[in-house]
Amino acid sequence: MPSLPLEDNFHDLVSKAQRGLHITDQELIDRAEITPEDLAAIKAGEARLGVLRRIARHLKLSPDALEVLAKKEAYPRAPIFPRGFAMFNTPHEDMTVNNYLVWDEKTREAAVIDTGADVAELLDLVAAKRLRVKSIFLTHAHEDHVAALPALVEATRADVWIHEREPFEFPKLRRFTDNDYFHLGVVAIKALPTWGHSPGQTTFYVQGLSWPLALCGDALFSASVGGSPTHYADQVKNTRARLFSLPKDTVFGPGHGPLTTLAHERVYNPVFAPERFQSARPAALPAEGAAAAPARPVPLPKRPKAGKAGRVGEHAPRSGGAARPAKSAKPGKDGRVSFKSRRKRSA
Ligand SMILES: [Fe+2]
């Protein structure tokens, strides 16, 4: 079963943080006391570790975690869900995108979180397990996450839900607000506001399965975070507040890249990890025996080419790509966040 590559490598994250914090190249060079050639090398993907550590603090990134990312020394390992959860990974333009199916074994009620670009495999599983898809929950409305929505609605006739602040139009669209709850039998789904990447970007926190599960769209990726040129700080703040306060054995299901865990991201995500590992590791790692624990770093898989749409097992994704077009945001007068389209890589 192939593993998905991480969504962002170290220079993607450096550029994302720099853009989000509105720090120019010259400002970064001056503050970190590096040369223009050093910065150019970093941005070209050359892992000059001394330089990387110098610039990390100015980008509010953990130098230790950023170094691990650059050296490709850590990869997340999420526990198995024996039932009630499936992950799909489908190609969209020059990248791949994840979407998810959760269900209650007893009632056979199911919900889809995001659609990805192709729902054929998902619908096969729905039919095979005799599920009834009641709801389609959208983390946000960027095109890669909603591309197959018309096909999915036509096949299931399920209600489509999105946050009330997310700009999106669709027939019979329903709106939820912060912290709303939904239920599928004994499975509870709570809408956590993790906005910033988009105005209504939501994480669906699922309880009642084998592990607490946070399906977080582009609020967080393993070793990275959803980008935004105008609301990056909000994205980081909301992700930290809502996701890192969840139970320590929570599994994260991002919109791109591999499944991960809160325990892993707390240590290895440069955006959320402490500056230095030495003092943080004993407190950050979960208790012995916890399935979500990053017992030791494992090597990153090589980045494969985007493959065909597909589900692998009931929790594991298929090959992945990286960049995507998306949207950016600007503040509105009424306190709401308005976002405008942008062409650059969004995640
Ligand atoms: Fe997005």
Boltz pocket constraint, residues with backbone or C-beta under 6 A from the ligand:
constraints:
  - pocket:
      binder: B
      contacts: [[A, 140], [A, 142], [A, 197], [A, 218], [A, 325], [A, 326], [A, 346], [A, 347]]
      max_distance: 6.0
